[in-house]
Amino acid sequence: MERIECSTTEFIKVMSDKLSHGLLLTSIGQNGKPNVMTIGWGLQGILWRKPVFMVAVRHSRYTHKLLEETGNFTVNIPRGDMGKVIDYCGTVSGRDHDKIVELGLKTRIGKMVKAPIIEDCIINYECKTIGKAEIGSMLLDNDVISSCYPKGDNHTVYYGEILATYSTKDVITRL
Ligand SMILES: Cc1cc2nc3c(=O)[nH]c(=O)nc-3n(C[C@H](O)[C@H](O)[C@H](O)COP(=O)(O)O)c2cc1C
């Protein structure tokens, strides 16, 4: 059968449309207080025979501290009208703001991890970190280092096993 060469960027764009608009990641530390931050860099797939969501979190994020403490997180795909939530959670830090309370987000403790899922979102994953890697210790191309890490502030990549997935009825019937 004839195959047509496609634009890789267009293909990736379609595949990761939701991710590029920003997803919401919740985490929780030892003090039991959850936090939410916007993520745009992540991947999902199969690793170590498990469904895995991989997220890259810079060392400077409060979320990084919480993930180091418990490794529990949830990934939440926002509704189309949640742009302001994505912006706020992507610019303000949980170090000095309770973003969940300030935004009035409805959260629920999931079954498998302590980090809550966000009920306002259409799809939720509950994830437990089963591996992590420091980007700084990887062999990166010089152009990646200069464009993404000009001042250090490296990423830790967390590999979260997806232990549970939730969605709303209207989304499931459209799949
Ligand atoms: C669209 C968008 C995507 C983002 N993606 C990431 C990401 O993948 N990793 C990361 O470390 N920071 C990312 N950020 C920045 C964090 O969301 C931002 O620094 C946030 O305020 C950190 O919150 P925290 O300190 O409460 O953890 C993104 C911001 C936006 C607006």
Ligand as a Chemical Component Dictionary entry (heavy atoms), coordinates in Angstrom:
data_LIG
# 
_chem_comp.id                   LIG 
_chem_comp.type                 NON-POLYMER 
_chem_comp.pdbx_formal_charge   0 
_chem_comp.three_letter_code    LIG 
# 
loop_
_chem_comp_atom.comp_id 
_chem_comp_atom.atom_id 
_chem_comp_atom.alt_atom_id 
_chem_comp_atom.type_symbol 
_chem_comp_atom.charge 
_chem_comp_atom.model_Cartn_x 
_chem_comp_atom.model_Cartn_y 
_chem_comp_atom.model_Cartn_z 
_chem_comp_atom.pdbx_ordinal 
LIG C1  C1  C 0 2.088 25.800 29.318 1  
LIG C2  C2  C 0 3.115 25.589 30.414 2  
LIG C3  C3  C 0 3.804 24.395 30.465 3  
LIG C4  C4  C 0 4.767 24.167 31.468 4  
LIG N1  N1  N 0 5.440 22.983 31.488 5  
LIG C5  C5  C 0 6.353 22.737 32.466 6  
LIG C6  C6  C 0 7.021 21.475 32.520 7  
LIG O1  O1  O 0 6.758 20.543 31.735 8  
LIG N2  N2  N 0 7.974 21.300 33.484 9  
LIG C7  C7  C 0 8.287 22.284 34.394 10 
LIG O2  O2  O 0 9.160 22.066 35.252 11 
LIG N3  N3  N 0 7.640 23.478 34.389 12 
LIG C8  C8  C 0 6.680 23.723 33.452 13 
LIG N4  N4  N 0 5.998 24.917 33.427 14 
LIG C9  C9  C 0 6.286 25.935 34.458 15 
LIG C10 C10 C 0 5.581 25.631 35.807 16 
LIG O3  O3  O 0 4.234 25.255 35.606 17 
LIG C11 C11 C 0 5.619 26.888 36.705 18 
LIG O4  O4  O 0 6.971 27.246 36.960 19 
LIG C12 C12 C 0 4.832 26.712 37.989 20 
LIG O5  O5  O 0 4.605 27.992 38.541 21 
LIG C13 C13 C 0 5.544 25.829 39.010 22 
LIG O6  O6  O 0 4.682 25.672 40.120 23 
LIG P1  P1  P 0 5.169 25.125 41.531 24 
LIG O7  O7  O 0 6.334 25.987 41.991 25 
LIG O8  O8  O 0 3.957 25.277 42.404 26 
LIG O9  O9  O 0 5.562 23.710 41.331 27 
LIG C14 C14 C 0 5.031 25.174 32.446 28 
LIG C15 C15 C 0 4.319 26.385 32.398 29 
LIG C16 C16 C 0 3.353 26.586 31.411 30 
LIG C17 C17 C 0 2.582 27.886 31.392 31 
# 
loop_
_chem_comp_bond.comp_id 
_chem_comp_bond.atom_id_1 
_chem_comp_bond.atom_id_2 
_chem_comp_bond.value_order 
_chem_comp_bond.pdbx_ordinal 
LIG C1  C2  SING 1  
LIG C2  C3  SING 2  
LIG C2  C16 DOUB 3  
LIG C3  C4  DOUB 4  
LIG C4  N1  SING 5  
LIG C4  C14 SING 6  
LIG N1  C5  DOUB 7  
LIG C5  C6  SING 8  
LIG C5  C8  SING 9  
LIG C6  O1  DOUB 10 
LIG C6  N2  SING 11 
LIG N2  C7  SING 12 
LIG C7  O2  DOUB 13 
LIG C7  N3  SING 14 
LIG N3  C8  DOUB 15 
LIG C8  N4  SING 16 
LIG N4  C9  SING 17 
LIG N4  C14 SING 18 
LIG C9  C10 SING 19 
LIG C10 O3  SING 20 
LIG C10 C11 SING 21 
LIG C11 O4  SING 22 
LIG C11 C12 SING 23 
LIG C12 O5  SING 24 
LIG C12 C13 SING 25 
LIG C13 O6  SING 26 
LIG O6  P1  SING 27 
LIG P1  O7  DOUB 28 
LIG P1  O8  SING 29 
LIG P1  O9  SING 30 
LIG C14 C15 DOUB 31 
LIG C15 C16 SING 32 
LIG C16 C17 SING 33 
# 
